[in-house]
Amino acid sequence: ALSSAEVYEALERGTVDGMVSYPGTVVSRSLQDVLRYATIGHFGAYTYDAYANLDWFNSVPQEVREAVHDSGRVFSVDGTKLAKDVQDDEYMPVFESSGIELIELDKS
């Protein structure tokens, strides 16, 4: 296993032939400079999580607990859409302009 900080050099040197990654990691690490191909597919889930100490959560007023739950529901929809928009509007244009050959899996 390599940290994402080590992947650029490993790809450049041929130590590894490929990787599985979120597009944001590719762009933030400039991996598009050493990649020739990318397969675009849904290989799993990408989540954003929020955590709270249960004792704290149980100690706050009911309206605060409800607000936390409500905002979590909103974020699960809006946050996912925002992440997809960033991927489509910011990351994928970098892939396309870098010369990476994009391979898209069919939906089946």
N, C-alpha and C positions, 0 to 999 in steps of 0.2 A: 504494500500500500504506500502511496505517495501523498504528501500534502499537496494542495493545489499550487503552492509556491514552487514545488519541485517539478511540476508537470511540463512546463515550457521547455526546460533544459532536457528533460527526458525525451520529449517528442523530437526536439531539435537534433539530439545525438542518436536517435534511433533506439534508445534504451527501451522504450515502449512504442507500440505501433498505433495505439488508440486509447480512448478513454470514454467514460460515460460522464456527462456533466450537464449542468444547467447552462443555458446560453449566456446568462449574466456572468458566470465564472469565466467562460471563454473570452468574452469581451474585456472584462476587468483585468484578466491576466495576459491579454494580447495573444491568446493562443491561436487566433485566426492567422497569425503570421507564420505559424508552423504546421497548420492543419491543411490538408488538401480536400478532405471529404467530410461531410456531416450528414448523418441520418436524422431526419426530423420525425419524431414519433412520440407517442405518449407511453413512456416506460415506467411510470409510477406517479406518485403524488408529490407535489411541492407544497409544504405547509408553512404557515406563519403561526406561531403559538404565543399565547400569553399565559403567564404563570402567576399565582398568588399564594401566599401562605394561607392555609385553611383557617388557622386561628384568626388571622387578620380578617379574612373574608367573612367569617361567622360573627366577628365583632362589629362590623360596620352596619349602619342602618339598612333596613330592608330595601329602601329606595336606591341605595348605592349598589347593593347586590343585584337588583333588577337592572340598573343602568349598565353594570358590567356584563350581565347576560345579554341585554339588548344590543350593546355595542359589539359584542362578540358575534352575534348573528349578522349584524350589518356588515362587519368587517369580513366575515366568511364569504359573503357575496361580493361586496365592493372591492375588497382586497384582492380576491382572486381575479376579478375583472381588471383591476389596475395592474396586477403583475402580468397578465396576458397582454394588456395594451403596451406595457413597457417592453416586453419581449418582442412584440410585433413591430412597434414603432421605433425602438432604439437599437435593440440587439440584432434583429434579423437584417436590417439594412447594412450593418457592419459585416455580417456574414456574406451577404450578396456582393458588396463592393470589394471584398477581399479576394475574390476569386475562388473561394471554397465551392466545390461542387456539392450542391444540396440534393440529397436524396430523400424524398418524402414517401413514407409508407402509406399504403392505401388504408382506408378506414375499416376494412374488414378484419 
